[in-house]
């Protein structure tokens, strides 16, 4: 158990630090938004760029990992969307209950944990998760959300994905690798310095954001969606890996554990921001709080089950 705490302890200590400095007024909400923007615009793109440049693309891309992560995530999303619609919820509410159950915080939360638990595959797992999340899960959410208004989100979604700093970094890194162009050492070192700042700053930002989470929301819906994120999605991803293995798909056991662990992370940080644009922000913010706090227990339990570290 002490080994498990050695992994989760630093993560939640930094989240607690962010909460404290925001609560005592050392940082204003605008300060943390600026730090969050730094992570999204610079640090995480640098991390993604570093993860894919100068690598064997055949070794980087793991079709079994991508398939299992995508199948498990879509199955979870579809289940929660269908249950919400069947229960009389609006399609906008159903969309963000689906997103809340199936979109983990891979960059801000999962990557720091993988760095401690499975460092050899942390960069690869992050890059593959970013592909699935930014090219499929987030666009799917936007399309369904716009459809709930009777609008068409195709143009906006394509533009949003094409101009997303994470996707630009991914595309640039892949292009340089395919062309065999090496990053100059000085530039590479500068990118590494920025990339290494992402983990700590992102966790402090998450902690600070929890101070401003509204206290009133539909508690039963929150518990249901939070349970989906922390329990059902990792179970679905695990089942997808098991099915692929039974079908004879080659799987790397280390990447399997990384995929299950990544899928068990709290909901991604942009979740309440996107939900607020469709009048679903209050419940989404509480779901983020519930998954962040609940993740302290569920992630520790999953690490134990997976035999990590």
C-alpha positions as CSV (number, residue, x, y, z in Angstrom):
1,X,0.0,0.0,0.0
2,X,2.9,2.4,0.7
3,X,4.1,1.8,-2.9
4,X,0.6,2.7,-4.2
5,X,0.6,5.9,-2.1
6,X,4.0,6.8,-3.5
7,X,2.3,7.0,-6.9
8,X,-1.0,8.7,-6.0
9,X,0.4,10.8,-3.1
10,X,2.4,13.3,-5.1
11,X,-0.5,13.7,-7.6
12,X,-3.1,14.5,-5.0
13,X,-0.6,16.6,-2.9
14,X,-0.2,18.9,-5.9
15,X,-4.0,19.1,-6.4
16,X,-4.4,19.9,-2.7
17,X,-1.7,22.6,-3.1
18,X,-3.7,24.2,-6.0
19,X,-6.8,24.1,-3.8
20,X,-5.1,25.8,-0.9
21,X,-3.4,28.5,-2.8
22,X,-6.6,29.4,-4.5
23,X,-8.6,29.2,-1.3
24,X,-6.3,31.5,0.7
25,X,-6.2,34.0,-2.2
26,X,-2.5,33.5,-3.1
27,X,-3.8,32.9,-6.7
28,X,-6.9,34.4,-8.2
29,X,-9.2,32.4,-10.6
30,X,-7.7,34.4,-13.5
31,X,-4.2,33.4,-12.5
32,X,-5.1,29.7,-12.6
33,X,-6.9,30.2,-15.9
34,X,-3.7,31.7,-17.3
35,X,-1.7,28.7,-16.0
36,X,-4.2,26.4,-17.5
37,X,-4.0,28.2,-20.8
38,X,-0.2,27.9,-20.6
39,X,-0.5,24.1,-20.2
40,X,-3.0,23.7,-23.0
41,X,-1.3,26.1,-25.5
42,X,2.4,25.3,-24.8
43,X,3.2,22.6,-22.2
44,X,1.0,19.8,-23.4
45,X,1.7,20.4,-27.1
46,X,5.4,20.3,-26.3
47,X,4.9,17.1,-24.5
48,X,3.0,15.6,-27.5
49,X,5.5,16.9,-29.9
50,X,8.3,15.3,-27.9
51,X,6.5,12.0,-27.7
52,X,6.3,11.5,-31.4
53,X,9.4,13.1,-32.9
54,X,12.4,11.0,-33.7
55,X,10.6,7.7,-33.0
56,X,9.7,4.7,-35.0
57,X,6.1,5.4,-36.0
58,X,5.5,1.7,-36.3
59,X,6.6,1.3,-32.7
60,X,4.6,4.3,-31.6
61,X,1.2,3.3,-33.0
62,X,-0.4,0.4,-31.2
63,X,-3.6,-0.6,-33.1
64,X,-4.7,-3.0,-30.3
65,X,-4.4,-0.2,-27.7
66,X,-6.2,2.3,-29.9
67,X,-9.0,-0.1,-30.8
68,X,-9.6,-1.2,-27.1
69,X,-9.5,2.3,-25.8
70,X,-11.8,3.6,-28.5
71,X,-14.3,0.7,-28.3
72,X,-14.5,0.9,-24.5
73,X,-14.9,4.6,-24.5
74,X,-17.6,4.7,-27.2
75,X,-19.4,1.9,-25.5
76,X,-19.5,3.8,-22.2
77,X,-20.4,7.0,-23.9
78,X,-23.3,5.3,-25.8
79,X,-24.6,3.6,-22.7
80,X,-24.8,6.8,-20.7
81,X,-26.3,8.7,-23.6
82,X,-28.9,6.1,-24.1
83,X,-29.8,5.8,-20.4
84,X,-30.2,9.5,-20.1
85,X,-32.4,9.9,-23.2
86,X,-34.4,6.9,-22.2
87,X,-34.9,8.4,-18.7
88,X,-36.3,11.6,-20.2
89,X,-33.2,13.8,-20.1
90,X,-32.7,16.3,-22.8
91,X,-30.3,15.4,-25.6
92,X,-27.9,18.1,-24.5
93,X,-27.8,16.7,-20.9
94,X,-27.5,13.1,-22.3
95,X,-24.5,14.2,-24.5
96,X,-22.6,15.6,-21.5
97,X,-23.4,12.7,-19.3
98,X,-21.9,10.5,-22.0
99,X,-18.9,12.7,-22.2
100,X,-18.5,12.8,-18.4
101,X,-18.5,9.0,-18.3
102,X,-16.0,8.4,-21.2
103,X,-13.5,11.3,-21.5
104,X,-10.6,11.0,-19.0
105,X,-8.1,13.6,-18.2
106,X,-5.2,12.0,-20.0
107,X,-2.9,15.0,-20.2
108,X,-3.4,16.7,-16.9
109,X,-4.0,13.6,-14.7
110,X,-3.2,10.3,-16.5
111,X,0.2,11.2,-17.8
112,X,1.6,12.3,-14.4
113,X,0.4,9.0,-12.9
114,X,1.8,6.9,-15.8
115,X,5.1,8.7,-15.4
116,X,5.3,7.2,-11.9
117,X,3.6,3.8,-12.5
118,X,4.6,2.9,-16.1
119,X,7.2,5.5,-17.2
120,X,8.4,3.4,-20.2
121,X,5.1,3.8,-22.1
122,X,3.8,7.1,-20.6
123,X,4.7,9.2,-23.7
124,X,3.3,6.6,-26.1
125,X,0.0,6.1,-24.2
126,X,-0.5,9.9,-24.0
127,X,0.0,10.4,-27.7
128,X,-2.4,7.6,-28.6
129,X,-5.0,8.9,-26.1
130,X,-4.8,12.4,-27.5
131,X,-5.5,11.0,-31.0
132,X,-8.6,9.2,-29.8
133,X,-9.9,12.0,-27.6
134,X,-9.2,15.0,-29.9
135,X,-10.1,13.4,-33.2
136,X,-13.1,11.2,-32.1
137,X,-14.5,11.7,-28.6
138,X,-14.5,15.5,-28.4
139,X,-15.8,16.0,-32.0
140,X,-18.5,13.4,-31.3
141,X,-19.6,15.4,-28.2
142,X,-19.7,18.7,-30.1
143,X,-21.7,17.1,-33.0
144,X,-24.3,15.6,-30.6
145,X,-24.4,18.9,-28.6
146,X,-25.0,20.9,-31.7
147,X,-27.6,18.4,-32.9
148,X,-29.5,18.9,-29.7
149,X,-29.9,22.6,-30.8
150,X,-30.9,21.6,-34.3
151,X,-27.6,22.9,-35.7
152,X,-24.8,21.4,-37.7
153,X,-21.4,21.2,-36.1
154,X,-19.3,19.7,-38.9
155,X,-17.6,22.9,-40.0
156,X,-17.0,24.2,-36.5
157,X,-15.7,20.8,-35.4
158,X,-13.3,20.4,-38.3
159,X,-11.9,23.9,-37.7
160,X,-11.7,23.3,-34.0
161,X,-9.8,20.0,-34.4
162,X,-7.5,21.4,-37.2
163,X,-6.5,24.4,-35.0
164,X,-6.2,22.6,-31.7
165,X,-2.6,23.2,-30.4
166,X,-2.4,19.5,-29.3
167,X,-3.4,18.3,-32.8
168,X,-1.0,20.8,-34.5
169,X,1.8,19.6,-32.3
170,X,0.9,16.0,-33.0
171,X,0.7,16.6,-36.8
172,X,3.9,18.6,-36.9
173,X,5.8,15.9,-34.9
174,X,4.5,13.1,-37.1
175,X,5.4,15.1,-40.3
176,X,9.0,15.7,-39.1
177,X,9.3,12.0,-38.2
178,X,8.0,10.8,-41.6
179,X,10.3,13.2,-43.4
180,X,13.3,12.2,-41.3
181,X,13.9,15.8,-40.1
182,X,15.7,16.0,-36.8
183,X,14.8,18.7,-34.3
184,X,17.9,20.9,-33.7
185,X,19.4,20.1,-30.2
186,X,18.9,23.6,-28.8
187,X,15.3,23.7,-29.9
188,X,14.8,20.2,-28.6
189,X,16.1,21.0,-25.2
190,X,13.8,24.1,-25.0
191,X,10.8,21.9,-25.9
192,X,11.8,19.4,-23.3
193,X,11.9,22.1,-20.6
194,X,8.4,23.3,-21.5
195,X,7.1,19.7,-21.7
196,X,8.4,18.7,-18.3
197,X,6.5,21.6,-16.7
198,X,3.1,20.3,-17.8
199,X,2.5,17.7,-15.1
200,X,3.0,19.8,-12.0
201,X,1.3,22.9,-13.3
202,X,-1.7,21.0,-14.6
203,X,-2.4,19.4,-11.3
204,X,-2.1,22.7,-9.4
205,X,-4.6,24.1,-11.9
206,X,-7.1,21.3,-11.3
207,X,-6.9,21.8,-7.5
208,X,-7.5,25.5,-7.8
209,X,-10.4,25.0,-10.2
210,X,-12.2,22.8,-7.5
211,X,-12.6,25.9,-5.3
212,X,-15.0,27.4,-7.8
213,X,-17.1,24.3,-8.3
214,X,-20.8,25.0,-7.6
215,X,-22.2,23.1,-4.6
216,X,-25.7,22.5,-5.9
217,X,-26.3,19.9,-8.6
218,X,-28.4,16.8,-9.0
219,X,-26.5,14.5,-6.7
220,X,-27.8,11.2,-8.0
221,X,-27.0,12.1,-11.6
222,X,-23.5,13.2,-10.4
223,X,-22.9,9.9,-8.6
224,X,-24.1,8.0,-11.7
225,X,-21.9,9.8,-14.1
226,X,-18.9,9.8,-11.8
227,X,-19.3,6.0,-11.3
228,X,-19.3,5.7,-15.0
229,X,-16.1,7.6,-15.4
230,X,-14.2,5.9,-12.5
231,X,-15.6,2.4,-12.7
232,X,-17.5,1.6,-15.9
233,X,-15.2,3.0,-18.5
234,X,-12.1,1.2,-17.2
235,X,-14.2,-2.0,-17.0
236,X,-15.4,-1.4,-20.6
237,X,-11.8,-0.8,-21.8
238,X,-10.7,-3.9,-20.0
239,X,-13.4,-5.9,-21.6
240,X,-12.4,-4.6,-25.0
241,X,-8.8,-5.7,-24.5
242,X,-10.1,-9.1,-23.4
243,X,-12.2,-9.5,-26.5
244,X,-9.3,-8.4,-28.8
245,X,-7.0,-10.9,-27.1
246,X,-9.6,-13.6,-27.6
247,X,-9.7,-12.7,-31.2
248,X,-6.0,-13.2,-31.5
249,X,-5.0,-9.5,-31.7
250,X,-1.4,-9.0,-30.5
251,X,-1.4,-6.9,-27.3
252,X,1.5,-5.5,-25.2
253,X,0.7,-6.4,-21.6
254,X,2.3,-3.1,-20.4
255,X,0.2,-1.1,-22.8
256,X,-2.9,-3.0,-21.7
257,X,-2.3,-1.9,-18.1
258,X,-1.6,1.7,-19.3
259,X,-4.9,1.8,-21.3
260,X,-7.0,0.5,-18.4
261,X,-5.3,3.0,-16.0
262,X,-5.7,5.9,-18.4
263,X,-9.4,5.2,-18.8
264,X,-9.9,5.3,-15.0
265,X,-8.8,8.9,-14.7
266,X,-11.1,11.7,-13.6
267,X,-13.0,13.6,-16.3
268,X,-11.0,15.9,-18.6
269,X,-10.6,19.5,-17.5
270,X,-12.4,21.0,-20.5
271,X,-15.5,19.0,-19.7
272,X,-17.3,21.7,-17.6
273,X,-16.2,24.4,-20.1
274,X,-17.7,22.7,-23.1
275,X,-20.8,21.7,-21.1
276,X,-21.4,25.3,-19.9
277,X,-21.9,26.3,-23.6
278,X,-25.0,24.1,-23.7
279,X,-26.4,25.0,-20.2
280,X,-25.0,21.9,-18.6
281,X,-22.1,23.5,-16.8
282,X,-23.2,23.2,-13.2
283,X,-23.6,19.4,-13.1
284,X,-20.5,19.0,-15.2
285,X,-18.4,21.0,-12.7
286,X,-19.7,18.8,-9.8
287,X,-18.9,15.7,-11.8
288,X,-15.4,16.9,-12.2
289,X,-15.1,17.5,-8.5
290,X,-16.6,14.1,-7.7
291,X,-14.3,12.2,-10.1
292,X,-11.2,14.1,-8.8
293,X,-12.0,13.3,-5.2
294,X,-13.3,9.8,-5.8
295,X,-10.3,9.0,-8.0
296,X,-8.0,9.1,-5.0
297,X,-9.6,5.9,-3.9
298,X,-10.5,4.2,-7.2
299,X,-7.1,4.9,-8.8
300,X,-5.2,3.5,-5.8
301,X,-7.5,0.4,-5.9
302,X,-6.9,-0.1,-9.6
303,X,-3.1,0.3,-9.2
304,X,-3.3,-2.5,-6.6
305,X,-5.4,-4.7,-8.9
306,X,-3.0,-4.1,-11.8
307,X,0.0,-5.0,-9.7
308,X,1.6,-1.6,-10.0
309,X,4.1,-0.3,-9.3
